Structure formats: structure tokens, C-alpha cells
Amino acid sequence: MKKFQCRLLIVFSLLFPIFFGVSYLFVWNQLNNPITLSGDIVLDFQGRYLFSIEKGSNLKLVNNQLSNQQIINYPLLVTGWARLVKKDQVQAGDYWISSVDTPNTLINKFFQGDVAQHSITFLEGWSFKQWISQLAEIPQFAFVKNMYQLELFSKIGADIDHPEGWFFPDTYYYSKNDNVFSILKQAHSRMQAELELAWQSKASDLPYKTPYEALIMASIIEKETGQADERADIAGVFVRRLQQGMRLQTDPTVIYGMGDSYEGNIRRSDLRNFTPYNTYRIDGLPPTPIAMPGLASIEAALHPESGSSLYFVARGDGSHHFSDTISQHIEAVRKFQIEQRVKDYQSAPKKP
């Protein structure tokens, strides 16, 4: 009997390391082998799957969902391992899952809250109305379309009366758990910071009393510019006009003042009609910006090109011809807008 027990102990001592090694290898493989994305799973253009964890979910429930979708095998094993390494908590949100992920990387993602980042881009020259329309297309932000502006400004802590110009055009990132106010707050803070920084290094003898006036000018430059290298030249024309007491006479401000009544063309009656934004009728700058200017237009407003030109006219290809005198300007208008006949003539810069 003792011999048998001895032999049994020897066999067990030999088999245990093998059993342990095989078990460890099995567990390691299940945790670290890449997962499979197949079946009815809808992938994005990068081959990723967007997986959602709802509030109140736990890791066991999440792993069962992943198992039902045939993304992982042995959900109990994965949950048990996560508990062993004290990473069994999950954070709600959307997560990108790709074919390079493993059950182990998913455990880490869900524990750390490495949620999927979505992006939204606001272009230079857009109005605040266009910003709101863009945001409202995202389901989690759709409610913003029905908010009163004053309530919206209060939510983002913006001490402003009129939104135009006060939000910096750029690409912003958000997750499922973010709200629309955080995006607008970022954009507003960014514009304040960029404007203040640019104002500190402005050129001398500019006709602006405040940074806000420079922001108004930047918005006009943004809407007038078809080619990036013309921004400073256009700024120079407008600055010299203000310095000499001339009216700006710029169509984009007229269009902004027309609001929803603008149908694609400016008539002579529109130029005669008084609005606070009709720079053919008012002296100086309009009361507010007319769009969200980018940094390049802000820099142009604060560093205009020196020179003597007081007029410019569209060539028809997005660029402009600059003139010093009214007679030169009339000749340029005749050449580029009356005599010239090109199929894709462009009387104003292409802007969104």
C-alpha cells in the first residue's frame, strides 16, 4: 500500500506541473490571443466595431454580451481574471474594438475608461447658426437646436450678448458621455485666448479700440478672402478705408444683415436698405462679427499689409485685383466682371 501511495505521489508530482503548465497556457492564450470580429457585427471603414457599455453595467454582463456576439470565448474566465487582477470595474461609454484587441486589452480599456473619441469640425467662416445646425445633427446634442441663446451662454459660462465670432473654428473631440456645453466652452475659451494673444503683438496705429473690434474685422476678412495669401492685403484695404473715414462697402456684411431673406444675390435695393450691417450705409465697423474667423484672419486684421490700395474686385477665379483709385477700380470692374466671360466665374470667394 505504501509503495502504491508513493508511486501515486510521484506520478502526481510529475503530472501536476504539466497540468499547471497546460492550464496556464490555455488561460494565457484565451486572454491574449486577438479577438474575432465577424458575423453580423457592423464595422467602420477602419475595420473597428463600436461597442457600448450602458450606465449600471458590470463586467460580467459586458463579457456575456461580448460572448453572445462571438467576440470573446469563455466570458467567466475573462471575468474571473479581471477580478483576480482587481480590474473588474467598467466605465460606461462607447469603445472601439478592433481585431488587434485581446480580452486582456478590453479589460484594461473598460477599467480605464478608454472611451471612443468622436470628432466634429467647425470651418472658418461659419456662422453660429451653422455651428448649432452641425451640433444638432449628432443625436446626443440634438436638443441644442431648441435652446435659447441666453440659456446656452449661461451653461457655458460665456459673458456675451451675441455669439458670432466668439467660438474658435477647429476640430473638437467628444465621447458619448460628454455634453454639448463642453465643446462650446472649449471653443469659446480658445477664441478668447487666441484673440488676447494676437492683440498683444498687434501692429501700431490700427483703427481698433478693443480686441472685439479686431475680431469684427477678422470675420469680414474671413468672408472676403478666397485665397489665403490675400488676407493681409484685404485687411490693408479695410484698415486704410477706416483710417481715411471711408465706408467699408463689403458685401458679406450686407448678406449677414439680410439674414434669411438673402436668396443668393444682392440687389441694388438691398444695398440701399438700412441694416446695422449694411456697410454701404453705415460708417465704420458693423456692431458684431459676421462669422467665426480663423487664426489667420485674426492675424491679418492685426497685421495688415501696408500699401495704398483702397479697392479690390474679384477676378473670377477666387482671387482679387487691387486698385489705388476709384478710376482704376472702375476699369478693373469692367475688365473682370463685365467683359470677362468664364464658365465658372466666381464673384465672391467660395465659403461654406
Order of alpha helices (4+ residues) and beta strands (2+ residues): alpha-beta-alpha-alpha-beta-alpha-beta-alpha-alpha-beta-alpha-alpha-alpha-alpha-alpha-alpha-beta-beta-alpha
